[in-house]
């Protein structure tokens, strides 16, 4: 669909190519909260929970025809036929989950198609958004498609999971299935990696929202950085901790080599970034390797992204002020 009339809304978005934003995760990660905040931020009025669509589909397809559909996502494996064909309990739980979700996905695809036909922006959130099962390629020419899977470390997930179970008054049953929900969490991450879907670490709401917006409204630049290994902690602090930015790619132009060394890193998570710095500082071999790599390259082409141009300009300004950017 093309915008022949060049119609834009007040934010500059093209009416003729609506936004379709999908946010999936295992239960208890915080996707509903994030989706609601994102809808508010982007002024998107259509926010759909896949659980509601599942309820409709259950009314159409009887339990005798789709026993996994009439189970919860985390215990659908109990209704899988011929369980012995799976090599592990994890595989069985994942297969049950996929089968459960597969009944809901066609209806979700119909909703996306209707939103595109009506030129409406839409956000869909839910556990049923499984990368590789939902076919988003069919919509890419007609909408701005953004697909996110939220992740969490096990401790944070359990804390949110307990809190959510208490809030929805289904604590007893859900808490018994945290292990299965954790298997689903890992399965969704694997599917996201295999299908090139964005993985966002669920942190504080503002940080998680910022990371999602940095993909949707992405502003990026490539800087030639000259910092030392000792200054790397300060560089990461400026980009990630202070401005919620993302380190996407680093290119080392090594003397004596025709082809540069390119590292795609996509680091936006504070915990991961801080753990990396700690690891470098505590492991002398890794620190020496990185120091030698820095010596072999006059500078490192570093691709940095932020949620908007203002944030990106702040990063450039701070890095330049500290003398970390090569002036040519």
Secondary structure, 3 states (H helix, E strand, C coil): CCCCCCCECCCCCECCCCEEEEEECCCCCCHHHHHHHHHHHHCCCEEEEHHHHHHHHHHHCCCCCCCCCCCCCCCHHHHCCCHHHCCCHHHHHHHHHHHHHHHHHHHHHHHHHHHHHCCCCEEEECCCCCECCECCHHHCCCCEEEEEEEECCHHHHHHHHHHHHHHCCCHHHHHCCHHHHHHHHHHHHHHHHHCCCEEEECCCHHHHHHHHHHHHCCEEEEEEECCCCCCHHHHHHHHHHHCCCEEEEEEECCCCCCCCEEEEEEECCHHHHHHHHHHHHHCHHHHHHHHHHHHHCCCEEEEEEECCHHHHHHHHHHHHHCCCECCC
